[in-house]
Amino acid sequence: MRSLRQLAGQVQGDFRRVLLATLFFGAVSGIVSSTFNNYLADVHGLDASERGWLELPREMPGFIIFAVIGLLLIRLREGRIAALAMIATAVGSLGLGWLAPGPALLVLWTIVWSLGDHIIFAVEGPLGLKLAKDGAEGRRLGQLGGARNLGVIIGVSGVWLVAKLVGDRYDLFYLLGAVCAAVAGWYYLRLDLGKQDPPSRRLVWRRQYGIFYAISALFGIRKQIFLVFGTWVLVSLHQVPVSTIALLYFIGAALGVLVRPLLGDVIDWLGERIVLAVDELLLLGVCLVYAFASDLLPVPWDLRVLYVAYVADNVLFALRVARTTYLKKIAVDPADITPTISLGVTIDHAVAMTLPILSGWLWEHYGHQWVFLLAGALALAGFFVCLRIRVPARAAAGPLAPAAGASGTTGA
């Protein structure tokens, strides 16, 4: 077993700064994600249909992120873009907590917060890839995912503590989130990583990346089921309080600190095709649990099984990094990676903006089961799409040489 001194010696330079930035971003993500649905229900009184419609403006920044990243890449590299994203996240968090008395301002600050959240999605993968060795991309992204989950633990612990001490004070929750976002932005701003890289392509669309675009759309489906309607089952149908949602996030994040690096190794070992196909089957199982647990199981076992499904899906969310490692292996030009990931975010948000509206309508008119049956059918279709993934032999057997520009990246 490596000593703590040896491990600390590997976490240097830009890798250390990215780890710390990821940790603090994980904290703000945990704070907002674990409280947002309760905030909408408790403070603004939204029902399932209104919750679905709110996803339209909330996901709009993700839909236009391809153009936003293209414009930002004209002048900035990924580290500076990440710092800018954290500024937007901090401002949006403050607005939600302190300046959203009605629906108009609720939508405005949701968009600002969402813009920062989606910008970081487009650049965190490329930053991690620049810090990775060839053939060990999954491991490096898994380590960063573990740091994010540790941050989520810190964030939801703060939510749980505040809720227990003073009640559901959303103004304090989101003030804490803004502080964490500001700290993350400071670490991103200090990065030297990629400063000497040639400019990225600002707009990229290649037929060779067709499967990547398809699995990006599938991820949009998964994200909405977990973030919106999975949580809404607990909050709306079972009146689960914010402290319990935060505890579930805590459990999922604690497991993720250990499991995410291991899942990164699994991606490197088994390959993206198997990992993503299995993920779709697991998502199908989660959808069936959400749909039928309360009909088939007695109280309180139905809620306990829903808790297990919720935590399991939270942990398996880590497998999304397989999209990024797959893209690196098929990329025609390394400069394609950041703009192609941003296009993938745009594609998954084309789904994310439309599916919740349809799902909210189905929920209100036919019951929540039909939302998850629809999602399960799409997950089954996604399984067959993922079976079409192929990685070029040159990428699968690449040498384990350090990636260019990866300062402080000695393998862990």
Buried (B, 14 or more C-beta within 10 A) or exposed (E): EEEEEEEEEBBEBBBBBBBBBBBBBBBBBBBBBBBBBBBBBBBBEBBBBBBBBBBBBBBBBBBBBBBBBBEBBEEBBBBBBBBBBBBBBBBBBBBBBBEBEEEEEBBBBBBBBBBBBBBBBBBBBBBBBBBBBBBBBBBBBBBBBBBBBBBBBBBBBBBBEBBEEEEBBBBBBBBBBBBBBBBBBBBBBEBEBBEEBEEBBBEBEBEEBEBBBBBBBBBBBBBBBBBBBBBBBBBBBBEBBBBBBBBBBBBBBBBBBEBBBEBBBBBBEEBBBBBBBBBBEBBBBBBBBBBBBBEEBEEEEBBEBBBBBBBBBBBBBBBBBBBBBBBBBBBEEBBBBBBBBBBBBBBBBBBBBBBBBEBBBBBBEEEBBBBBBBBBEBBBBBBEBBEEBBBEEEBEEBEEEBBEBBBBBBEB
